[in-house]
Amino acid sequence: MCRSHIKRETNTVLIDAINNKTENCLKFEKIPRPQAMLKLQKGGTSFEHLFLVDTGAEVSILPMDIYTKYFNTEELIFPTHLKCTNFDQTEINILGYVQNVEVCFKDRTAVLDFLGSKTKTAILGIDGIV
């Protein structure tokens, strides 16, 4: 079962109108995914962005369009041979990593490394939560 859905109840569904057969089916409702507005600072540049909080992700990911929007004047990304996959085992295209980004949430601050990718979702993984 996908973590973004939760079983709520069963529904009876008509599956054969000719023979009037019904079957109980599970009904799923989409539940909200945890998100956090984080402030990132690096090399004199700071910005706020909404991150998906994913405790199942071993790394934190910064989409490259966000990277180029805010850090476009600095060469901050380093090459990597690291390979990452989504929960469904499809490969995430990792372009490099950004070191030593100061991340602020409410009154807490930590220094993290982010992988740069072509994904559209910014992810705060378990490395940024612990």
HELIX and SHEET records of a PDB file:
HELIX    1   1 MET A   64  PHE A   71  1                                   8    
HELIX    2   2 ILE A  126  GLY A  128  5                                   3    
SHEET    1   A 2 HIS A   5  ASP A  16  0                                        
SHEET    2   A 2 LYS A  21  LYS A  30 -1                                        
SHEET    1   B 6 ILE A  61  PRO A  63  0                                        
SHEET    2   B 6 ARG A 108  SER A 117  1                                        
SHEET    3   B 6 ILE A  94  PHE A 105 -1                                        
SHEET    4   B 6 GLN A  35  LYS A  42 -1                                        
SHEET    5   B 6 THR A  45  VAL A  53 -1                                        
SHEET    6   B 6 ILE A 123  LEU A 124  1                                        
SHEET    1   C 4 ILE A  61  PRO A  63  0                                        
SHEET    2   C 4 ARG A 108  SER A 117  1                                        
SHEET    3   C 4 ILE A  94  PHE A 105 -1                                        
SHEET    4   C 4 ILE A  77  PHE A  78 -1                                        
SHEET    1   D 2 CYS A  84  THR A  85  0                                        
SHEET    2   D 2 GLU A  91  ILE A  92 -1                                        
END                                                                             
